[in-house]
Amino acid sequence: MYYFFSKRIFLFAVFSCLLAEVSFALSKDAEDSTRVYTIREVRVTESYRNAEIRSSSPLQILSSKQIGNLNALQVSDAVKYFAGVAVKDYGGIGGLKTVSVRSLGAAHTAVSYDGISLSDTQTGQIDIGRFSLENVDMLSLSNGQSDNIFQPARLFASAAVLNIRTLTPRFEGANYIHARASLKGGSFGMINPSLWLQYKLSRKYALSFSSEWLSADGQYPYKLYHGGEGDSVSNEKRKNTDVKNLRLEAALHGSLSEKENGYIKAYYYHSERGLPGAIILYNTENFSSQRLSDATFFLQGHYQNILSEMFSIQGNAKFNHGYLHYLDPTYLNETGRQESFYRQNEYYLSLSALYKALPHLSFAVSSDGFINALGAEFESDSVTNEFPKPVRYNLLSVVAAKYVSEHVLATASLLSTLVKETVQKGSAGSNYNRLSPYVSVTYKPLQNSDLRFRAFYKNIFRLPTFNDLYYSRIGNIHLKPETTNQFDIGITYAVSLGKTIPLVSFTVDGYRNHVRDKIMAMPTKNIFVWSMVNLGKVRITGVDISGEASVSAGEKLTILFGGTYTYQRALDVTDPEGSTYLHQVPYMPRVSGSGRLSLETPWVNFAYSLLWSGKRYSTFQNFAVNRLASYSDHSLSVSKSFSLLNQKLNFKFEALNLLNENYMIVKWFPMPGRSFRGTLSWTF
């Protein structure tokens, strides 16, 4: 029954659903065109901090205001301030940036854009460096899964979820247009103009548009150590680091009534960039010539209807197309170059229903169907005609329950995953049928104190990516999914100490993760022939601590500060007789943290942010030669806003990596030193 639909039928269903939504919306609007229009919005009645405190699983949130104080340009910059997060950053504006939560790896972290998951079946990981913060309203990170059971099944299917929520139209009074134009400029040739616009079409509909261009040469200086730290040092400049990005985004938002709302959104991103290679002594030139061109387009729609006090339904649909062109003009083969073209498509449809059975008890069901297809061409390569062109059919179904009372919040879910794999050539990977349980609870023992205890357990897995299975020469179609068992227990607390200190909050969570059948690249016949294998087992034990407080020193002076601390031992426990047994997994520091401080005054605003990390290792072998030094990254900003004729001008100046520390997050890929950035924005 599951495999009854074909790609054509599925694509037709997706666009039929979207067209039906628009047609119905426009017809209803024509009938009632005389009534006063207001865009429906969801107002948050409690602070983000309270949402974090009351969550039954760890939840971290950064509002747009907090993001503005972090000296961050891209989503990847802001995510680094979450506890338990490691962003693998290859340096510079155009470098690849992926996020790993609690040492589980980037493929275990789902990224949601306005409630619908982003996908990359080829690699299994999303480059979060491509997402700007210009139109972001909120970032949130859920470990396990959130307490919201009324969501697509796909958001239940990962070990952690990073949610990016963009700005939605909001109008008051007679206003019918909001806009903001900004221009950023900075070190290493960066120029970054952007435009954001909201326009009220009628009482029920509004348009939003966001565009951005980013260009930089990225040629930042760094120090190259000859023979190791402490020996001779030469001053070098990063090469092949130019980048040009274009982002266009448009959406139609509708609110048919107080109980019905939805949107249709189109998104396009294109990037042309150099790939700065590893810094190899005396041979940097040959490792800094690769080029990458990639483009992403998706069209997604969302519809939600509160049918009654007991029943609600929602639907989501999406079409996604990705293109990637990779060129290495110095590849050592007969032609002296390697060129690859990849194209992937996804067709996605989701339906969900919520039933409130009792005042404190609700149930939800959700089912997602989606198809992923990948095609590739390898010019000047003998395997050009051997790529299998895989297609993966997925059906995710979930049943979830939630209980809420004054002292207890508990959720439980059971996810069913059905996967069928097909290829046009060769042999396909395995099919899967799995059940994945989840349960969480938070308990408030005292009536007049916001002290809570929480815990969760989740079993989940991540499928092998198309690269894992089919990548030329190293793919292995016999791979099994990488399975995780997550355990967490924590304490949260929030208190108000009066008008001077309106809020103090902190969370402490201890966790244990077990990863089984870890997918790793290992040499087979010799060190030049590798293959993907299920070889590893990893045990992760850690503690995440976060806190925040605000101090009001008078009506016009506010101090906000917060920080995070993470301790984790992510150990290889594959083989007690192995040479890497009980060694820390690559690129996961034992200790890390962040800090932020902002001072708001009537004259000017100041913000300070800090990132720091302990020592890490670049491989599973924890030897001194593979060790990366600890580092700290300090940034400072000054901003000032002016009001002129009901319009707002804002100027911001930032000094990044203020101490000019020379460090690497990924070995042989140095990060930029001290740099500066200025922003001028006009809001009307």
C-alpha positions in Angstrom: 0.0 0.0 0.0 2.8 2.4 0.9 4.5 2.4 -2.4 1.4 3.0 -4.5 2.2 6.6 -5.5 4.5 7.6 -8.3 6.5 10.8 -8.6 4.1 12.3 -11.0 1.0 11.6 -8.9 2.8 12.9 -5.8 3.9 16.1 -7.6 0.4 16.7 -8.9 -1.0 16.3 -5.4 1.4 18.8 -4.0 0.6 21.5 -6.4 -3.1 20.7 -6.5 -3.2 21.3 -2.7 -1.4 24.6 -3.0 -3.6 25.8 -5.9 -6.8 24.8 -4.1 -5.7 26.7 -1.0 -5.1 29.9 -3.0 -8.3 29.6 -5.0 -10.4 29.1 -2.0 -8.7 31.9 -0.2 -9.2 34.4 -3.0 -12.9 33.5 -3.5 -13.6 34.0 0.2 -11.8 37.3 0.1 -13.9 38.5 -2.8 -17.1 37.8 -0.9 -16.2 39.9 2.2 -14.1 42.7 0.7 -15.9 45.5 2.8 -14.7 44.4 6.2 -11.6 45.9 8.0 -8.5 43.8 7.4 -6.1 42.7 10.1 -3.4 40.1 9.8 -3.8 37.3 12.3 -0.8 36.9 14.5 0.2 34.7 17.4 1.2 36.8 20.4 3.6 35.3 22.9 2.1 35.8 26.3 5.2 34.6 28.2 8.9 35.3 27.6 11.1 33.0 25.7 13.0 32.3 28.9 9.8 30.9 30.4 9.2 28.7 27.4 12.7 27.3 27.9 12.1 26.7 31.6 8.8 24.9 31.2 9.9 22.6 28.3 10.0 18.9 29.2 13.1 18.5 26.9 16.0 21.0 26.5 14.9 24.0 24.5 17.0 27.0 23.7 15.7 30.1 22.0 17.3 33.2 20.5 14.9 36.1 19.7 15.7 38.6 16.9 16.7 41.1 19.6 19.1 38.7 21.2 20.5 37.8 17.8 21.1 41.4 17.1 23.5 41.5 20.2 25.5 38.5 19.1 27.7 40.1 16.3 26.4 37.4 14.0 26.0 37.6 10.2 24.6 34.1 9.4 22.6 31.5 11.2 25.7 29.5 11.8 27.2 32.4 13.8 24.2 32.6 16.1 23.8 28.8 16.6 27.3 28.7 18.1 25.9 30.3 21.3 23.6 27.4 22.1 24.8 25.0 24.8 25.9 21.5 23.6 26.4 22.7 20.0 29.5 22.3 17.8 29.5 24.1 14.5 32.1 22.6 12.1 33.3 25.8 10.4 35.8 25.7 7.5 36.5 29.4 7.8 35.4 32.6 6.1 32.0 33.7 4.9 31.8 31.1 2.2 33.1 28.1 4.1 30.9 25.1 4.8 29.2 25.2 8.2 27.3 22.3 9.7 25.9 21.8 13.2 26.3 18.9 15.5 24.3 18.6 18.8 25.7 16.7 21.7 28.4 15.1 19.6 25.8 13.1 17.5 26.9 14.5 14.1 25.4 16.9 11.7 23.2 14.2 10.0 21.3 13.8 13.3 20.2 17.4 13.4 17.1 18.4 11.4 16.8 22.0 10.2 13.3 23.4 9.9 12.4 26.6 7.9 9.1 28.0 9.0 7.9 24.6 10.2 8.9 22.5 7.3 12.2 20.5 7.2 15.0 21.3 4.8 16.7 18.4 3.2 19.9 17.3 1.5 19.7 13.5 0.9 23.1 13.5 -0.9 25.1 14.5 2.2 22.5 14.3 5.0 23.7 17.7 6.5 22.5 21.2 5.9 25.0 24.1 5.3 23.6 26.6 7.8 26.1 29.2 6.7 23.9 29.9 3.7 21.0 31.3 5.8 21.1 35.0 6.6 19.8 36.6 9.8 18.3 39.6 8.0 14.7 38.2 8.0 14.9 35.8 11.0 12.5 36.4 13.8 13.6 33.5 16.1 16.0 30.6 16.3 15.3 27.6 18.5 17.0 24.3 19.2 15.2 21.3 20.7 17.1 18.3 21.9 15.0 15.2 21.5 11.9 17.0 20.2 9.7 19.8 21.3 6.6 19.7 23.4 4.5 20.7 20.4 2.8 17.4 19.3 0.9 19.1 16.5 3.6 19.2 13.9 4.8 17.3 10.8 6.0 13.7 11.4 9.4 14.6 10.0 10.1 16.9 12.9 9.8 13.8 15.2 12.4 11.9 13.1 15.8 13.4 14.3 17.8 13.6 17.5 17.6 17.4 17.5 15.8 20.1 15.6 17.1 23.6 14.7 14.1 25.7 13.8 14.5 28.9 11.8 11.4 31.1 12.0 11.3 34.1 9.6 9.4 37.4 10.1 5.7 37.3 9.3 3.6 40.4 8.4 2.2 42.4 11.3 0.3 45.6 10.8 -1.4 48.0 13.2 -3.9 50.8 12.5 -3.8 52.2 9.0 -0.3 50.9 8.2 -0.2 48.9 5.0 3.6 48.7 4.3 6.7 47.9 6.4 10.2 47.9 4.9 13.8 47.8 5.9 16.8 48.4 3.6 20.3 47.8 5.0 23.9 47.9 3.8 26.7 46.0 5.5 30.3 46.4 4.7 33.4 45.1 6.3 36.8 43.6 6.2 38.0 41.3 3.4 36.0 43.1 0.8 32.5 42.3 2.2 29.6 44.1 0.7 26.1 43.0 1.8 23.0 45.0 0.8 19.5 43.6 1.7 15.9 44.6 1.4 12.9 43.4 3.4 9.3 44.3 2.6 5.8 43.6 4.0 2.8 44.7 2.1 -0.9 44.4 3.1 -3.0 43.4 0.1 -6.4 43.2 1.9 -7.8 42.5 5.2 -6.9 38.8 4.9 -3.7 38.7 2.8 -0.3 40.2 2.9 2.9 39.8 0.9 6.4 39.6 2.3 9.6 39.8 0.3 13.2 39.5 1.3 16.3 39.8 -0.9 20.0 39.9 -0.2 23.3 40.0 -2.1 26.7 39.2 -0.4 30.1 39.5 -2.0 33.5 39.2 -0.5 37.0 38.3 -1.5 37.6 36.7 1.9 41.4 37.0 1.7 42.1 37.2 5.4 45.6 36.8 6.9 46.7 34.0 9.1 49.8 32.5 10.6 51.4 29.3 9.3 53.5 27.4 11.8 56.5 25.6 10.3 57.1 22.4 12.2 54.6 23.0 14.9 53.8 25.8 17.3 56.8 27.3 18.9 58.9 27.0 15.7 59.2 29.5 12.9 56.1 31.3 11.8 55.2 32.9 8.5 52.4 35.4 7.7 50.2 34.1 4.9 46.9 35.1 3.3 44.0 32.8 2.6 43.5 32.2 -1.1 40.5 31.2 -3.3 38.1 32.5 -0.7 35.9 34.7 -2.8 32.1 34.3 -2.5 29.0 35.7 -4.2 25.6 34.8 -2.8 22.1 35.8 -3.9 19.0 35.1 -1.8 15.4 35.8 -2.9 12.4 35.0 -0.8 8.7 35.8 -1.3 5.6 34.7 0.5 1.8 35.1 0.5 0.4 35.0 4.0 -3.3 34.6 4.6 -5.8 34.5 7.5 -9.2 33.5 6.3 -10.6 33.8 9.8 -9.5 33.7 13.4 -9.3 29.9 13.0 -7.7 29.6 9.5 -4.3 30.7 8.4 -1.6 29.6 6.0 1.1 30.7 3.6 2.8 29.9 0.3 6.5 30.7 0.1 9.1 30.6 -2.7 12.8 30.6 -1.9 15.8 30.8 -4.2 19.5 30.8 -3.2 22.5 30.8 -5.5 26.2 30.8 -4.6 29.4 31.0 -6.5 32.5 30.5 -4.4 36.0 29.3 -4.1 36.8 26.4 -1.7 39.9 27.3 0.2 41.8 24.1 0.7 43.8 22.9 3.7 46.9 24.9 4.4 49.8 22.6 3.5 53.3 23.8 4.0 55.0 24.7 0.7 51.9 23.5 -1.3 49.1 25.8 -0.3 48.5 26.9 -3.9 47.5 23.5 -5.2 45.1 23.0 -2.4 43.3 26.3 -3.0 41.8 26.1 -6.5 38.6 24.2 -6.1 35.3 25.9 -7.1 31.8 25.3 -6.1 28.5 26.6 -7.6 25.3 25.6 -6.0 21.6 26.7 -6.2 18.6 25.8 -4.1 14.9 26.5 -5.0 11.9 25.4 -3.0 8.2 26.2 -3.0 6.4 25.3 0.2 2.9 25.8 1.6 1.2 25.5 5.0 -2.5 25.5 5.9 -4.0 25.2 9.4 -7.6 25.1 10.5 -9.1 25.0 14.0 -12.3 23.2 13.3 -13.6 23.3 16.8 -12.4 23.4 20.4 -11.6 19.8 20.1 -10.3 19.3 16.5 -7.6 21.0 14.5 -6.0 20.0 11.2 -3.0 21.2 9.2 -1.3 20.4 5.9 2.2 21.1 4.5 3.5 20.6 0.9 6.9 21.3 -0.6 8.9 20.9 -3.8 12.7 21.3 -3.5 15.3 21.3 -6.2 19.1 21.5 -5.5 21.9 21.9 -7.9 25.7 21.6 -7.2 28.7 22.0 -9.6 32.1 21.1 -8.2 35.4 21.7 -10.1 38.9 20.7 -9.1 41.3 21.9 -11.8 44.4 20.3 -10.1 43.0 16.8 -9.6 45.7 14.1 -10.2 44.2 12.0 -13.0 44.7 11.6 -16.7 42.9 14.8 -17.6 44.3 16.8 -14.7 40.8 17.9 -13.5 37.7 16.6 -11.8 34.3 18.1 -12.5 31.0 16.9 -10.9 27.4 17.9 -11.3 24.7 16.9 -8.9 20.9 17.5 -9.0 18.5 16.4 -6.4 14.7 16.8 -6.1 12.3 16.3 -3.3 8.5 16.1 -3.4 6.9 16.3 0.1 3.3 16.2 1.5 2.3 16.2 5.2 -1.1 15.9 7.0 -1.7 16.3 10.7 -4.6 16.3 13.1 -5.0 17.3 16.8 -7.7 16.1 19.1 -8.2 17.6 22.5 -9.9 14.7 24.4 -9.9 16.3 27.8 -9.0 19.7 29.2 -5.5 18.4 30.1 -5.1 15.7 27.5 -4.6 15.9 23.8 -3.6 13.5 21.0 -2.1 14.1 17.6 -1.5 12.0 14.4 0.7 13.0 11.5 1.7 11.4 8.3 4.4 12.6 5.9 5.2 11.2 2.5 8.2 12.3 0.5 10.4 11.2 -2.4 14.1 12.0 -2.8 15.9 11.6 -6.1 19.6 12.3 -7.0 21.3 12.4 -10.4 24.9 13.0 -11.1 27.5 13.4 -13.9 31.2 13.1 -13.5 33.1 14.6 -16.4 36.5 13.2 -17.3 35.9 10.3 -15.0 35.5 6.6 -15.9 32.5 6.2 -13.6 30.4 8.7 -15.5 27.9 6.2 -16.7 27.9 4.1 -13.6 26.1 6.4 -11.2 23.0 4.5 -10.0 20.6 7.5 -9.9 18.9 6.5 -6.6 15.3 7.3 -5.6 14.1 7.0 -2.0 10.4 6.7 -1.0 9.7 7.7 2.6 6.6 7.4 4.7 6.7 8.7 8.3 3.7 8.3 10.6 3.5 9.3 14.2 1.0 9.0 17.1 1.6 11.4 20.0 0.0 12.4 23.2 0.4 15.3 25.6 -0.7 15.9 29.2 -0.6 19.3 30.8 -1.5 20.3 34.3 -0.4 22.9 36.8 2.5 20.7 38.0 3.1 18.1 35.2 3.8 18.3 31.5 4.3 15.0 29.8 4.5 13.9 26.1 4.9 10.6 24.4 5.1 9.6 20.7 5.7 6.5 18.5 7.1 7.1 15.1 6.8 4.6 12.2 9.4 4.9 9.4 9.0 3.1 6.1 11.7 3.5 3.5 12.0 1.9 0.0 15.2 2.4 -2.0 15.4 2.0 -5.8 18.1 2.7 -8.4 18.2 2.8 -12.2 21.6 1.0 -12.3 23.3 -1.5 -10.1 22.1 -2.6 -6.7 20.0 -0.5 -4.3 20.4 0.0 -0.6 18.2 -1.8 1.9 14.6 -1.0 2.7 13.6 -0.2 6.3 10.6 -0.5 8.6 11.3 0.9 12.1 9.4 2.1 15.2 11.0 4.9 17.3 9.6 5.7 20.7 9.9 8.9 22.7 8.7 10.0 26.2 9.4 13.2 28.2 8.1 14.7 31.5 8.6 17.8 33.5 7.4 18.2 37.1 6.9 21.4 39.2 6.9 20.3 42.9 6.2 23.7 44.5 3.2 25.9 44.1 4.9 29.3 44.3 8.3 28.4 42.8 9.1 28.0 39.2 11.5 25.1 39.9 11.1 22.1 37.6 12.6 18.7 37.1 12.6 17.1 33.6 13.6 14.0 31.8 13.3 12.5 28.4 14.2 9.3 26.4 14.3 9.0 22.7 15.3 6.2 20.3 15.9 7.4 16.7 18.1 6.6 13.7 19.5 8.3 10.7 19.5 6.7 7.3 22.7 6.4 5.3 23.0 9.2 2.9 23.2 8.8 -0.9 26.9 9.6 -0.7 27.3 6.9 2.0 25.7 4.4 -0.2 26.6 5.3 -3.8 29.5 7.7 -3.8 32.0 6.6 -6.4 34.5 3.9 -5.2 33.7 4.3 -1.5 29.9 3.9 -1.3 28.6 0.8 0.5 25.0 -0.3 -0.3 25.0 -2.7 2.7 25.2 0.0 5.3 22.7 -0.1 8.2 21.2 3.0 9.8 23.1 4.8 12.6 21.0 4.3 15.7 21.0 6.5 18.8 19.5 6.2 22.3 19.2 9.5 24.1 18.7 9.9 27.9 18.4 13.3 29.6 17.6 14.5 33.1 17.6 18.2 34.1 16.6 21.0 36.4 15.2 24.4 35.4 14.5 27.4 37.5 13.3 31.0 37.0 12.6 33.8 39.5 11.8 37.5 39.4 13.6 39.6 42.0 11.5 42.7 41.5 11.7 45.7 39.1 15.5 45.9 39.3 16.1 42.3 38.4 12.9 41.2 36.6 14.2 37.8 35.5 16.9 35.3 36.5 16.8 31.8 34.9 19.0 28.8 34.5 18.9 25.3 33.2 21.1 22.3 34.0 20.9 19.1 32.0 22.9 15.9 32.2 22.7 13.4 29.3 23.9 10.1 28.0 23.8 9.2 24.3 24.6 5.8 22.8 25.4 5.6 19.1 25.3 2.2 17.5 26.4 1.2 13.9 28.2 4.5 13.5 28.9 5.1 9.8 32.6 5.7 9.2 35.1 5.9 6.3 37.7 3.2 6.7 40.6 2.0 4.4 40.1 -1.4 2.8 42.8 -2.7 0.4 45.2 0.1 1.1 45.2 3.7 2.3 44.1 5.0 -1.1 40.9 2.8 -1.3 38.3 3.6 1.4 34.8 2.4 2.0 31.9 3.4 4.3 31.3 0.8 7.0 29.2 0.3 10.1 32.1 0.1 12.6 31.8 2.5 15.4 30.1 2.7 18.7 30.1 6.0 20.6 29.2 6.8 24.2 28.5 10.4 25.0 28.2 11.7 28.5 27.8 15.4 29.2 26.3 18.4 31.1 24.8 21.5 29.5 24.4 24.6 31.7 22.8 27.9 30.6 21.6 31.0 32.4 20.3 34.5 31.7 19.5 37.5 33.8 18.3 41.1 33.2 19.0 44.1 35.3 17.0 47.3 35.1 19.0 50.3 36.5 16.4 52.9 36.0 13.8 53.4 33.3 16.3 53.9 30.4 19.2 51.7 31.4 19.0 47.9 31.0 21.7 45.3 31.3 21.2 41.8 29.8 23.7 39.0 30.2 23.7 35.2 29.7 26.0 32.3 29.1 26.4 28.6 28.4 28.8 25.9 29.5 29.1 22.4 28.1 31.1 19.4 29.4 31.0 16.2 27.4 33.0 13.0 27.0 32.2 11.6 23.6 34.2 8.4 23.5 34.8 5.7 21.0 33.7 2.4 22.6 33.8 0.2 19.5 36.5 -2.3 20.5 38.2 -2.6 23.9 41.3 -3.9 22.1 41.4 -1.1 19.6 43.9 1.7 19.5 41.2 4.4 19.8 39.2 2.8 22.6 38.0 5.5 25.0 39.4 8.3 22.8 37.4 11.5 22.3 35.6 11.6 18.9 37.0 14.1 16.4 36.3 17.8 16.7 34.3 17.5 20.0 35.9 19.6 22.8 35.7 18.3 26.3 34.7 21.8 27.5 33.2 24.7 25.7 30.9 27.7 26.3 29.7 31.1 25.3 28.8 34.4 27.0 27.0 37.6 26.0 26.4 41.0 27.6 24.4 43.9 26.3 24.0 47.4 27.8 21.0 49.5 26.5 21.2 53.2 27.2 19.3 56.3 25.9 22.4 57.3 24.0 24.0 54.2 22.6 23.8 50.4 23.0 26.8 48.2 23.6 27.1 44.4 23.1 29.8 41.9 23.9 29.9 38.3 23.0 32.3 35.4 23.7 32.9 32.0 22.3 35.4 29.6 23.7 36.4 26.0 23.3 38.8 23.6 24.9 41.2 21.3 23.1 39.9 19.0 20.4 41.3 16.2 18.1 41.1 16.0 14.4 40.8 12.2 14.3 39.8 9.3 16.6 43.4 8.9 17.6 44.0 11.3 20.5 47.7 11.9 19.9 49.4 15.2 20.3 50.0 15.6 16.5 46.2 15.5 16.0 45.4 18.0 18.8 43.8 21.4 18.0 44.6 24.1 20.5 41.9 25.7 22.7 40.7 29.2 21.6 38.5 32.1 22.6 36.8 34.6 20.3 35.7 38.0 21.6 33.5 40.4 19.7 32.2 43.9 20.5 29.6 46.1 18.9 28.2 49.6 19.3 24.9 50.7 17.8 22.7 53.8 17.8 19.1 54.3 16.5 17.6 57.6 15.3 14.0 58.4 14.7 13.1 60.8 11.9 9.6 61.5 10.6 8.3 58.2 11.8 11.2 56.4 10.2 14.1 54.7 11.9 17.8 54.8 11.1 20.2 52.5 12.8 24.0 52.4 12.7 26.0 49.5 14.1 29.8 49.0 14.2 31.3 45.6 15.1 34.8 44.4 16.0 35.1 40.7 15.5 37.7 38.4 17.1 38.9 41.5 18.9 42.1 39.9 20.3 43.1 38.7 16.8 43.4 35.1 17.9 44.8 32.7 15.3 42.8 29.5 15.7 41.1 26.6 13.7 37.9 24.8 14.2 38.7 22.3 11.5 42.4 21.3 11.2 44.3 23.1 8.4 41.4 25.5 7.9 42.3 28.7 9.8 39.5 31.1 11.0 39.7 34.8 10.3 41.5 37.1 12.7 40.4 40.5 13.8 37.9 42.1 11.4 35.4 44.9 11.3 31.9 45.3 10.1 29.6 48.3 9.8 25.8 48.3 9.1 23.4 51.1 8.1 19.7 50.3 8.0 16.6 52.3 7.3 13.2 51.1 8.5 10.0 52.6 7.4 
